[in-house]
Amino acid sequence: MTEKNMKQCLKDESFWLRLPFMLLFFIVWRLTELVLIGIILVQIVFRLFKGEPQLQLLQLGSQLTLFSYQVFRYLTFNTEAKPFPFADWPNAQAADANPYVPSEAVNEDATPSEKSINKS
């Protein structure tokens, strides 16, 4: 990298504007991690005592993992698109071949390929 290129990179306004968002999303990701740990523990209790996980927590867990994925992509410079609240909240998706999720719980907004995955 030449000195001219480095100076140009240091003057790149979009990079400097991105840094505070990256810090914010890193903190949000860490908080999301704590919430997911809580969901895991509650789901273990539900599974032990009711024989199946709680459907709303399955959906929330799915949404939070998709949100975390969006945050990771932003933090690693794989996308310029900022995650929620700058974009839509991720739709819940049933787990792959999850026997606990009834077919009527499949997200109606899902794409046809997502619906076929969720029905299997």
C-alpha positions in Angstrom: 0.0 0.0 0.0 1.5 3.3 -1.0 1.5 6.3 1.2 -1.0 8.0 -1.1 -3.4 5.1 -0.8 -3.0 5.1 3.0 -3.8 8.8 3.3 -6.8 8.3 1.1 -8.0 5.4 3.3 -7.5 7.5 6.5 -9.6 10.3 5.0 -12.4 7.9 4.0 -15.4 9.4 5.8 -17.6 6.3 5.4 -15.0 4.2 7.3 -15.0 6.7 10.2 -18.7 6.9 10.3 -18.9 3.1 10.3 -16.7 2.7 13.4 -19.2 3.9 16.0 -21.9 1.6 14.5 -19.5 -1.3 14.7 -18.9 -0.6 18.4 -22.6 -0.3 19.0 -23.4 -3.6 17.2 -20.6 -5.4 18.9 -22.2 -4.4 22.3 -25.6 -5.4 21.0 -24.2 -8.8 19.9 -22.8 -9.4 23.3 -26.2 -8.7 24.9 -27.9 -10.9 22.3 -25.5 -13.7 23.4 -26.7 -13.4 27.0 -30.3 -13.5 25.9 -29.6 -16.6 23.8 -28.0 -18.3 26.8 -31.1 -17.5 28.8 -33.3 -19.0 26.1 -31.2 -22.1 26.0 -31.5 -22.6 29.8 -35.3 -22.0 29.7 -35.7 -24.4 26.8 -33.8 -27.1 28.7 -36.3 -26.7 31.6 -39.3 -26.8 29.2 -37.9 -29.9 27.5 -37.3 -31.7 30.8 -40.6 -31.0 32.4 -43.0 -30.7 29.4 -41.3 -33.0 27.0 -41.0 -30.4 24.3 -39.5 -26.9 23.9 -41.6 -23.8 24.1 -42.7 -22.6 20.6 -42.4 -18.9 21.1 -38.8 -19.3 22.5 -38.0 -21.5 19.4 -39.1 -18.6 17.2 -37.3 -16.0 19.3 -34.1 -18.1 19.3 -34.4 -18.4 15.5 -34.8 -14.6 15.2 -31.9 -13.9 17.5 -29.6 -16.2 15.7 -30.5 -14.6 12.3 -30.0 -11.2 13.8 -26.5 -12.3 15.2 -25.6 -13.5 11.7 -26.5 -10.1 10.3 -24.5 -8.4 12.9 -21.5 -10.7 12.2 -21.7 -10.0 8.5 -21.7 -6.2 9.2 -18.8 -6.4 11.7 -16.7 -8.5 9.4 -17.2 -6.0 6.5 -19.1 -8.7 4.5 -22.0 -6.3 4.0 -22.6 -2.6 4.3 -26.2 -3.2 5.3 -26.8 -2.3 9.0 -28.9 -4.9 10.9 -32.0 -4.0 12.9 -33.1 -1.3 13.8 -31.8 0.0 10.4 -33.3 -3.0 8.6 -36.3 -5.2 9.3 -36.2 -7.6 12.2 -35.5 -11.2 10.9 -38.5 -13.5 10.4 -38.7 -16.5 12.7 -37.9 -19.7 11.0 -38.6 -23.2 12.3 -35.6 -25.3 13.0 -34.5 -27.8 10.4 -36.7 -30.9 10.6 -37.8 -30.0 14.1 -40.4 -32.4 15.3 -41.6 -29.9 17.9 -42.8 -27.2 15.5 -46.2 -28.0 14.0 -46.6 -27.2 10.3 -49.2 -24.5 11.0 -46.4 -22.6 13.0 -44.4 -22.1 9.8 -44.0 -18.4 9.0 -46.4 -17.4 6.3 -44.0 -14.7 5.0 -41.3 -17.3 4.3 -40.2 -17.9 0.8 -41.3 -21.2 -0.9 -37.9 -22.7 -0.3 -38.1 -21.8 3.4 -41.5 -23.3 3.7 -40.4 -26.6 2.1 -37.5 -26.7 4.5 -39.8 -26.0 7.5 -42.3 -28.7 6.4 -39.7 -31.5 6.3 
